[in-house]
Structures are given as structure tokens and as C-alpha cells.
Amino acid sequence: MRLFVALDIPHAVRLAIAAAAAKWKQACRAARWVRIEGAHVTLKFIGEIPSEKVAQIQAALASVRGPARIELTFRGVGFFPNAKRPRVFWAGIEAGPELNGLAGAVEAALEPPGITRESRPFSPHLTLARFDSPAGLERLHAEIAAAGTLDFGRAAAEEFHLYQSVLKRGGAEYTRLASYRLEGDNPR
């Protein structure tokens, strides 16, 4: 099973991002655009694990505690590793130190069941597209510049989730396996 841990984003934020992304898709057709309805804030990509290990992972995540809620602002866009030769196009997420703390707590909780810590620092974002080629990139940069300030909305997260990801021809399909309140009894 292919698993990850994430925060959901509200429908209003999805709609705002989808409206902007519709223009960007036209500008850069060579990119592989993600389905916005599946967008999420990844706290930890676990990867492929045997199905018999899921119960261990769920139990480990049930021990994670955080603040009662984490405030998130979805604003701006950018590229990994850079704008000239990008591999990923993303929407930005601004949050207080609570979000980094939650990601760190998830990492720590998953170590005992044998999930390797991420070597890169946590960088919250929503992946919008992936690039195999720079075709259309200039036009995409022009569309982004013309858009001006990009503010997609706000959210308050009060729980996080364990998801299964199944890769399909039309894109990944996600199934929520468990939900965990940031503060309180877990799991639900």
C-alpha cells in the first residue's frame, strides 16, 4: 500500500486555486497538472508499505498531539527546485510554527514502526503541476506575473489524516484510512 499523512483543505480554497490553475493549464500544456479536488497538505509521505503494517502506523499516529487548531493561509506560487528548471509548480502555505511542529511529531511517531525520516526540511505547499519539459514555461511565468497577488484563502486544521494513494492512468486516487484530532481522543 502507498500511504501518506496529510491535512485536508477547504472547498473554497480548492475553488480559488482551480480558477487560477485553469488559466495556467492553458499556458503550459506540457506540465502534468494535478487534480485540484485531490489537493492536500502533505505532512509525511510514507510510501509503499506492506498492508499488515497499517495497524502499526495507525497506532503510532494516534499518539500524535498538537495544538487544538492550526491556522493556514494559502498564498502565492513557486517552483521546486527553481523557476528556470522546475520539477514542481506549487501554491504556497503560510502557517505558524505549529505546522512544522505537527510535521515533526508525525515524523517522530512513525520512526518506531520503521518509517524513515525525511532528509529534506519540511516545506508546506500544494503541488499544482509537475514538469518533464520546459515547454510553455515562459508563458506560464507571464500568466503568473499578470495575475498579481495570489491569495487563495485561509483554513483552520483541527485534524490530520492517513491516506492510501492508488496511482491510476488519470491521476492518483486517494482513500482516507483514518482521521486524528490534533487535540483529543484518537483515532476516529
LINNORUR-V276337 format. One line per field, one symbol per residue. psi: psi as a letter, one per 20 degrees, with the letter a starting at -180 (. if undefined). A space follows every 50 residues. Layout:
psi=???
//
This chain:
psi=qoqrprqrqqghggggghgghhghhhhmihqopqohijqrophpogapqq hiighggggghiipqarhqppppoprraqpirhhmqhqpqqqppraihgh ggghhggghighjjppqphqqpnprophqqpiqjpihghgggggghhbpo oiarqopirrqpqppoprhjrqpppphqqpqhoaprr.
//
